[in-house]
Amino acid sequence: MSNLTDLTTPYTHFVVQPYTPTIGGIIRGLNLSQPLNEVTQEELRQALARFEMIFFRDQTLTPEQHIAFTRIFGGVAEVKAFFPRLQAHPEIEVIESTPEKPYAANNWHADITWREQPPLGTSLYAHVIPHLGGDTIWSSQTRAYDRLSRELQVYLETLTAVHTWEISGWTEYLLARDHSGEELRAARTKYPPVEHPVVRVHPITGKKIIYVNPTFTSHIKGLPRPQSDALLGQLFDLTKVPELQVRFQWQEGSLAVWDNRSTQHYAVGDYFPQHRKLHRITITAEKTF
Ligand code: AKG
């Protein structure tokens, strides 16, 4: 397993300090409120692909600056209808947990894999962070692939999985919001289940990735359910292996960007009733892989 501390690609405009040997890098030396030149932008894209999640500390960003920075990595279209949005900046969703309305995405997932072209990544900027708790964990799906036996790797490469938002609790959420079922029917028509290969290749690094997650992957096509459940269970368990993970402690002004192709993430829900608030931008691509 190659190690992130072997820095064979030095960056000329910033320093990346690996946060663990396997995933995550802290980038120092950049003020993200200022425009960044082309070389720096390209180096940031390379660093994201290599470290799979990168983060910055002590940034002071307006919504416009957050959007401008995030555009370095891809599009910033509105793609998710779940979180509330900033009225003046609909590209930005607000993830907020309050004593009255506690919330955490404390389930392992990659974002929106139920779309034909899932997002390339996400950019998350911290506004209010609890005194204690409220970390986010990412798990590397390239490292997960590397841990498998050659026989299993070869077998997985022949398989296709079905992804749907309907196993994530959104069916119940939509029904509770609109008892007539109209919204649910519209969502089903607009976003039917999609299929993705179980193993995908990262377009920048060329590395292979296990591309299934427990929140949106319902089954493997063509396998009997018990066999599909057992195989998916084995792959989902790999995500929980600590050696594949980075656990990030937020501070106000921290900004994290993750590669949604090669990672899954989990927001630790251990801080209620403290307040937590982040601004989130989904990074889109015309072609994710
Ligand atoms: C997401 O933005 O997809 C999340 O899961 C939220 C992560 C967090 O709140 O730390």
Residues whose N, C-alpha, C, O or C-beta is under 5 A from the ligand:
A	BS01	AKG	I95 A105 D111 D135 T136 A267 R280
